[in-house]
Amino acid sequence: MTEVRIPKTGDAVEEGTLVEWLVEDGARVERGDPLYLLETDKVAMQIEAPSAGVVARIGVPGEIYPVGELVATITERPG
């Protein structure tokens, strides 16, 4: 299982808003696929899947999360 956490996008960034999920809960993704949109006070960006597998979303769009907060997991399922 891979944990998907809010990344630190700059030295002064302490939190970010999960703007929108770009994949459905339970969808299969490949490493590098866009997962969600993150907005900080300085930038908006797409966050990519760090691994391949099935996404289990935890974070809620519109909510503000601190850097390092768990917002999803990606689990490899055979088959």
LUMLUMVO-142633 format. One line per field, with one value per atom (N, C-alpha, C): atom name; chain; residue in one letter; x, y, z. Coordinates in nm, 3 decimals, padded with zeros to 5 digits. Example, Ala and Ser with C-alpha at 12.3 -4.5 7.8 and 13.67 -1.06 7.14 Angstrom:
<recs>
at <- (N, CA, C, N, CA, C)
ch <- (A, A, A, A, A, A)
aa <- (a, a, a, s, s, s)
px <- (01.319, 01.230, 01.320, 01.285, 01.367, 01.290)
py <- (-00.569, -00.450, -00.330, -00.225, -00.106, 00.003)
pz <- (00.780, 00.780, 00.780, 00.708, 00.714, 00.787)
</recs>
This chain:
<recs>
at <- (N, CA, C, N, CA, C, N, CA, C, N, CA, C, N, CA, C, N, CA, C, N, CA, C, N, CA, C, N, CA, C, N, CA, C, N, CA, C, N, CA, C, N, CA, C, N, CA, C, N, CA, C, N, CA, C, N, CA, C, N, CA, C, N, CA, C, N, CA, C, N, CA, C, N, CA, C, N, CA, C, N, CA, C, N, CA, C, N, CA, C, N, CA, C, N, CA, C, N, CA, C, N, CA, C, N, CA, C, N, CA, C, N, CA, C, N, CA, C, N, CA, C, N, CA, C, N, CA, C, N, CA, C, N, CA, C, N, CA, C, N, CA, C, N, CA, C, N, CA, C, N, CA, C, N, CA, C, N, CA, C, N, CA, C, N, CA, C, N, CA, C, N, CA, C, N, CA, C, N, CA, C, N, CA, C, N, CA, C, N, CA, C, N, CA, C, N, CA, C, N, CA, C, N, CA, C, N, CA, C, N, CA, C, N, CA, C, N, CA, C, N, CA, C, N, CA, C, N, CA, C, N, CA, C, N, CA, C, N, CA, C, N, CA, C, N, CA, C, N, CA, C, N, CA, C, N, CA, C, N, CA, C, N, CA, C, N, CA, C, N, CA, C, N, CA, C)
ch <- (A, A, A, A, A, A, A, A, A, A, A, A, A, A, A, A, A, A, A, A, A, A, A, A, A, A, A, A, A, A, A, A, A, A, A, A, A, A, A, A, A, A, A, A, A, A, A, A, A, A, A, A, A, A, A, A, A, A, A, A, A, A, A, A, A, A, A, A, A, A, A, A, A, A, A, A, A, A, A, A, A, A, A, A, A, A, A, A, A, A, A, A, A, A, A, A, A, A, A, A, A, A, A, A, A, A, A, A, A, A, A, A, A, A, A, A, A, A, A, A, A, A, A, A, A, A, A, A, A, A, A, A, A, A, A, A, A, A, A, A, A, A, A, A, A, A, A, A, A, A, A, A, A, A, A, A, A, A, A, A, A, A, A, A, A, A, A, A, A, A, A, A, A, A, A, A, A, A, A, A, A, A, A, A, A, A, A, A, A, A, A, A, A, A, A, A, A, A, A, A, A, A, A, A, A, A, A, A, A, A, A, A, A, A, A, A, A, A, A, A, A, A, A, A, A, A, A, A, A, A, A, A, A, A, A, A, A)
aa <- (m, m, m, t, t, t, e, e, e, v, v, v, r, r, r, i, i, i, p, p, p, k, k, k, t, t, t, g, g, g, d, d, d, a, a, a, v, v, v, e, e, e, e, e, e, g, g, g, t, t, t, l, l, l, v, v, v, e, e, e, w, w, w, l, l, l, v, v, v, e, e, e, d, d, d, g, g, g, a, a, a, r, r, r, v, v, v, e, e, e, r, r, r, g, g, g, d, d, d, p, p, p, l, l, l, y, y, y, l, l, l, l, l, l, e, e, e, t, t, t, d, d, d, k, k, k, v, v, v, a, a, a, m, m, m, q, q, q, i, i, i, e, e, e, a, a, a, p, p, p, s, s, s, a, a, a, g, g, g, v, v, v, v, v, v, a, a, a, r, r, r, i, i, i, g, g, g, v, v, v, p, p, p, g, g, g, e, e, e, i, i, i, y, y, y, p, p, p, v, v, v, g, g, g, e, e, e, l, l, l, v, v, v, a, a, a, t, t, t, i, i, i, t, t, t, e, e, e, r, r, r, p, p, p, g, g, g)
px <- (00.084, 00.000, 00.089, 00.050, 00.119, 00.030, 00.086, 00.011, 00.029, -00.081, -00.078, -00.101, -00.001, -00.006, 00.006, -00.040, -00.025, 00.125, 00.175, 00.319, 00.358, 00.483, 00.539, 00.586, 00.517, 00.546, 00.640, 00.675, 00.767, 00.808, 00.913, 00.967, 00.865, 00.783, 00.689, 00.551, 00.530, 00.398, 00.375, 00.266, 00.231, 00.101, 00.019, -00.110, -00.153, -00.253, -00.307, -00.452, -00.524, -00.664, -00.673, -00.738, -00.767, -00.885, -00.859, -00.961, -01.056, -01.000, -01.083, -01.009, -01.081, -01.025, -01.035, -00.932, -00.930, -00.954, -00.971, -01.002, -01.114, -01.191, -01.299, -01.242, -01.313, -01.275, -01.285, -01.181, -01.179, -01.124, -01.084, -01.029, -00.886, -00.846, -00.708, -00.627, -00.508, -00.420, -00.283, -00.209, -00.069, 00.017, 00.139, 00.230, 00.239, 00.224, 00.230, 00.096, -00.010, -00.144, -00.186, -00.256, -00.304, -00.408, -00.389, -00.481, -00.577, -00.521, -00.606, -00.541, -00.623, -00.574, -00.550, -00.433, -00.396, -00.370, -00.423, -00.401, -00.342, -00.235, -00.175, -00.191, -00.138, -00.148, -00.064, 00.024, 00.112, 00.089, 00.034, 00.027, -00.086, -00.135, -00.229, -00.162, -00.175, -00.106, -00.179, -00.150, -00.197, -00.096, -00.146, -00.061, -00.076, 00.037, 00.038, 00.043, -00.004, 00.000, 00.146, 00.188, 00.325, 00.349, 00.241, 00.253, 00.128, 00.132, 00.017, -00.068, -00.199, -00.289, -00.427, -00.503, -00.641, -00.647, -00.712, -00.718, -00.833, -00.802, -00.904, -00.893, -00.990, -00.986, -01.024, -00.955, -00.984, -01.017, -00.938, -00.956, -01.084, -01.136, -01.261, -01.232, -01.283, -01.261, -01.313, -01.235, -01.271, -01.212, -01.159, -01.101, -00.953, -00.908, -00.769, -00.698, -00.582, -00.506, -00.363, -00.305, -00.165, -00.074, 00.045, 00.145, 00.167, 00.170, 00.191, 00.063, -00.052, -00.179, -00.212, -00.260, -00.300, -00.432, -00.434, -00.557, -00.606, -00.522, -00.562, -00.460, -00.499, -00.406, -00.419, -00.313, -00.313, -00.268, -00.355, -00.327, -00.321, -00.217, -00.205, -00.291, -00.382, -00.467, -00.435, -00.409, -00.379, -00.498, -00.463, -00.564, -00.626)
py <- (-00.118, 00.000, 00.124, 00.221, 00.349, 00.456, 00.535, 00.647, 00.770, 00.840, 00.964, 01.077, 01.162, 01.269, 01.406, 01.510, 01.646, 01.677, 01.713, 01.739, 01.879, 01.894, 02.027, 02.084, 02.186, 02.240, 02.359, 02.406, 02.518, 02.533, 02.610, 02.625, 02.680, 02.775, 02.839, 02.774, 02.672, 02.610, 02.515, 02.537, 02.454, 02.378, 02.421, 02.357, 02.379, 02.302, 02.317, 02.273, 02.322, 02.286, 02.178, 02.068, 01.964, 02.017, 02.066, 02.133, 02.033, 01.929, 01.836, 01.705, 01.594, 01.464, 01.449, 01.394, 01.372, 01.226, 01.141, 00.999, 00.961, 00.862, 00.812, 00.723, 00.717, 00.625, 00.483, 00.403, 00.267, 00.253, 00.365, 00.361, 00.310, 00.247, 00.201, 00.313, 00.339, 00.442, 00.381, 00.446, 00.413, 00.522, 00.488, 00.588, 00.707, 00.828, 00.950, 01.001, 00.921, 00.969, 01.082, 01.185, 01.291, 01.237, 01.267, 01.220, 01.328, 01.444, 01.551, 01.687, 01.792, 01.928, 01.982, 02.040, 02.099, 02.248, 02.329, 02.473, 02.521, 02.599, 02.663, 02.813, 02.891, 03.036, 03.089, 03.006, 03.052, 02.985, 02.863, 02.788, 02.687, 02.652, 02.542, 02.440, 02.311, 02.209, 02.076, 01.992, 01.854, 01.770, 01.685, 01.592, 01.455, 01.392, 01.265, 01.145, 01.032, 00.906, 00.864, 00.835, 00.792, 00.646, 00.570, 00.428, 00.385, 00.264, 00.209, 00.128, 00.125, 00.046, 00.105, 00.067, 00.110, 00.218, 00.329, 00.446, 00.433, 00.460, 00.475, 00.619, 00.702, 00.843, 00.861, 00.949, 00.983, 01.132, 01.215, 01.360, 01.405, 01.517, 01.574, 01.702, 01.714, 01.837, 01.959, 02.066, 02.190, 02.203, 02.094, 02.097, 02.136, 02.203, 02.243, 02.139, 02.092, 01.989, 02.037, 02.003, 02.036, 01.949, 01.998, 01.920, 01.789, 01.679, 01.548, 01.473, 01.538, 01.472, 01.365, 01.252, 01.142, 01.175, 01.173, 01.203, 01.086, 00.983, 00.865, 00.754, 00.635, 00.523, 00.460, 00.397, 00.323, 00.181, 00.086, -00.054, -00.133, -00.213, -00.300, -00.423, -00.449, -00.568, -00.656, -00.782, -00.869, -00.885, -00.897, -00.936, -00.868)
pz <- (00.000, 00.000, 00.000, -00.080, -00.087, -00.026, 00.064, 00.122, 00.035, 00.009, -00.068, 00.031, 00.047, 00.146, 00.078, 00.147, 00.097, 00.091, -00.028, -00.040, 00.006, 00.043, 00.074, -00.058, -00.106, -00.239, -00.237, -00.117, -00.104, 00.041, 00.064, 00.199, 00.299, 00.255, 00.347, 00.348, 00.267, 00.256, 00.374, 00.445, 00.560, 00.541, 00.441, 00.417, 00.274, 00.233, 00.098, 00.094, -00.006, -00.026, -00.132, -00.098, -00.196, -00.276, -00.397, -00.478, -00.542, -00.604, -00.680, -00.701, -00.687, -00.724, -00.875, -00.938, -01.082, -01.118, -01.014, -01.034, -00.938, -00.977, -00.892, -00.782, -00.671, -00.564, -00.620, -00.600, -00.651, -00.792, -00.853, -00.989, -00.986, -01.094, -01.109, -01.175, -01.122, -01.178, -01.203, -01.288, -01.312, -01.251, -01.218, -01.163, -01.257, -01.204, -01.284, -01.331, -01.316, -01.353, -01.258, -01.308, -01.220, -01.121, -00.991, -00.886, -00.839, -00.805, -00.752, -00.776, -00.762, -00.773, -00.632, -00.611, -00.483, -00.505, -00.414, -00.422, -00.290, -00.300, -00.182, -00.200, -00.106, -00.120, -00.236, -00.290, -00.398, -00.533, -00.533, -00.660, -00.657, -00.776, -00.793, -00.884, -00.851, -00.930, -00.924, -01.023, -01.022, -00.946, -00.858, -00.787, -00.854, -00.883, -00.956, -00.863, -00.913, -00.839, -00.822, -00.697, -00.674, -00.709, -00.731, -00.767, -00.842, -00.898, -00.968, -00.871, -00.896, -00.814, -00.808, -00.705, -00.688, -00.580, -00.614, -00.526, -00.426, -00.299, -00.195, -00.144, -00.182, -00.143, 00.003, 00.071, 00.210, 00.220, 00.155, 00.161, 00.092, 00.139, 00.089, 00.013, -00.111, -00.188, -00.112, -00.119, -00.053, 00.087, 00.141, 00.275, 00.269, 00.374, 00.387, 00.474, 00.425, 00.496, 00.519, 00.635, 00.657, 00.572, 00.544, 00.473, 00.549, 00.474, 00.534, 00.567, 00.558, 00.590, 00.486, 00.532, 00.445, 00.376, 00.242, 00.169, 00.083, 00.066, -00.012, 00.009, -00.030, -00.038, -00.176, -00.218, -00.345, -00.311, -00.342, -00.311, -00.440, -00.454, -00.571, -00.546, -00.638, -00.629, -00.749, -00.725, -00.838, -00.931, -01.058, -01.145, -01.248)
</recs>
